[in-house]
Each structure stands twice: as C-alpha cells, then as structure tokens.
Amino acid sequence: MAGREIAVKRYVVRLSAEERDRLECLRSKGTIPARRLLKVQILLKADVSEAGEGWSDREIMRAFDTTDMMVYRVRKQLVEEGLEAVLSRKRRATPAVAPIFDGEKEAKLIALACSKPPKGRVRWTLRLLENKVVELNIVDRASDSTIGRVLKKHSQAPSPRTMGHPAQGQQRVRRRHGGRAGRLHAAARP
C-alpha cells in the first residue's frame, strides 16, 4: 500500500461569459446567503477560462477558509449538474422527521376528540388526548402540540353552502393550561 496514491478525478471549471457575469452580479449584490456566496467565490476563482483566475484548490481553501471537500463538491456539481444546481438549494426527497400521524391515525384522533370526554371532564384537553392516543395504541408517542396541529389542520370548515353556518355547532378542544387549541366543525364529529 505504501507509495500508492488515490486518484481523484479533477473537475475543471470553465465558465461562459454569461455565467461569469451572473456570478459577478450575485457576488456584488451582497444579499445572498453565506454558503451560496462561498460557492460563487469558489467558482469564480476556479474558472480556467480566459476571464478566470484558475486558482488551485489549495489557494481557494486558504483564501476562503474552507475545506478541500467543499471545493471539490462545488467543482463536481458544476461539471455534472450545471450552474443552477450549484446555486439552488437541494430539496430533500423525504422529510427529516417522519410524520407521526398518517391519514388513518388522524381519523382516529379526530373521532376520539369528537367523542364524549372522560368522566369528570367537560371537554377533551390536548394533554388528555395525548395520553389517550398512546393508551389506545393509535401512536407510540405524541406531544400535545402535535395533537393540536393535527386537530387544527382538520378543523377547517367546509363551505357554508354545503354545511350551513360555520360558527354553529362547533366543539372546542382545550390546551393543557386552558387555552384554545382550535375548533372542530360539526361535520368532523361523528
């Protein structure tokens, strides 16, 4: 293994005049996010065209206090995907945290919230609902704020033409400290 070097593909940055003008405009604007500005500066310094400076990765790393991987990824992304891919933010294919409630679980929660409250209670609180959905094995865990968001999302009333007046026949759900969490329309109740 001694004496062997790992060959890393070198991505050469050649910007057209239009691309260079666009990057110069972005850099002089001063209102772009810091990470995007760093990418713009890396591309402008790495450009080996006649208008470019053609800096090495080491020079770019020193000048902008960044890592070799950052420089490499920016070069690679430009060559493989184009300028728009470098400048735009990549959207996640899946959310960072999977949703706790899917359609079926939301329906069970809404049905529970619309049911008669426990004995000795006038109405359901978010804390009571939180404990009950776990007790009934609807979900493994949930917070009162998650319960409130789900209920609020589904408390949008249908049009008054189809359901009558939206302010009539609503049932309220209370938060832990007595504040309102939202309203459940009569159409959502069983």
N, C-alpha and C positions, 0 to 999 in steps of 0.2 A: 504494500500500500504506500510505502514511503516514495515520494517523488511523483506520485500521481496527482494531477490537478483535475478538479471538476470543471468541465467545460460548461460555461453559462452562455446561453445564446444572447448575443448583443443585439439590442433593438436600436436601430438608427432612426433618429428623429429628423425628418425633412418636412418643414412647414411650407405651405404655399404662401404667397403674398397675402391672400385674403385671410388665411388662418392666423398668420403673424399679426396682421392689423387687428383682428378680433381680440387676440390675446393681449396685445399692447393696450387696446381700449379698456379691456377688463382690468388690467393691472393699474392703469392710471385712474380708473373710476374710484377706487378706494372704498367701495361699499359691498364688496363680496366677502363671503366667509373666509376665514384664515386658511382653512385646508384647501379650498379651491384656489386661493391666491398662491399658495405654495406650489400647487400643481402647475399653475400658469407660469410662474417664475422658473420652475424646473424645465418646462417645455421650451421656453424662450432661450434659456442658457444652453440646453442640449441640442438645439437646432443646428444642423450641419450644413444647411443651405447657404447661399452666398450672403444673405442678410443676417444669418445667425452667427452665434459666437462659438458653437461647437465645444463647449466645456466638457471635460471628463466627469465621470460620476463622482470621483473624489473631490474635484473642485466644487461641484454643486453641493455635495454633502457639507463641505466646510463653509461655504458661503451662506447656506440657508439653515445650517444646524439641523440636518435631517439624517435619516438612515439610508444605507445603501439599498435596502429593500423598497423603501418609498420611491426612490429614484427609478429603480428597476421596474416596479409596478406601473409607474406613470408612463415610462417609455413603452412597456409592453402593451398597456391598454391603448395607447395612441396608435401603435402599429397594427394591433389586432382588431380593435373595435372602432377607432376613429376619434376625432376631437370631441364630438358631442358626448361620448361615453365617459371621457376623462372629466369633462366639465359638469356633467349632471350626476346627481346622486343616485346610486343604485338602490332600487326598491327591493325590499325583502319579499321573497315568494310566500313565506309563511310568517304569521305574527310572532313576535319574540316570546310571547306567553300564550299558550293555547287557551281559548275561551272555556270557562268553567261550565257555562250553560249553553247547550245546543237547543234546537227547537223543541224537542220533546221535554227536556228538563225545564225549559222556560214555561211551557204549557202547564206542567205540574206545579211549578211555583205560583203561577197566576191563579190556578184553580185553588191552591192552598190559601193564597192571600184573599181570595173571594169567598172562602168558606167561613163558617162560623168560627169566631175566635175561641181560644181555650176558656174553660170555665173560670170565672172570676175576672175576666178581661172584657172590656167593652169593644176593643178592636185589636187587630194584629199590629205589633211593633216590628221593626226590621230585625231587632235582636231575637224576638220570638220566632220569626220566620227563618232566621239564620240557623237557630238551634233545631227547628223542626225539619228543615230540608236535609240536615245531616242525620237526624234521628230516623227519618223515613228512607234513608239511603238514596235520596234523589241525587245528591252530590257528596263527594268525600269531605269537602271543606268549602266554606264561603264566608265572606265578610258581610257585615250589614250594608256597607257601601256598594258592594257588588249586587246585593239583593235590591237595593234602592235603584241602581242604574237599570237593572233588568225590568223592574216594575215601571219605572218612569218611561223607558223606551216603548213599552207596550201600552201605556196609558193614553196614547194619542187617540182621540175620539174620532169615529167615522163622521162623515158629513152630516149636518143636522137634517138634511132632507131624508136620508135613509134611516136615521136613528132617532129623530125627534130633537128636542133641545139638548145640547151637550152639557149644560150645567145641572140638568135634572138627573136624579138617580145615580149620583156618584158616591163611592165609598172611599173613605180616606185611610191611608196607612201612615202610621206614625213612626218616626225615628226613635232611637233609644232614649233621647232626652226630651221627647215630647214634640220635637219639630216635625213639620210635614215632610214626607218623602215624595209625595205626588198623589195623584188621584187615579183611581181605577174607574173606567167608564162602565156603566151598567151593562153594556154589550160584552164586556170582558168577564163579567160574573156569570156563574152557572145558573 
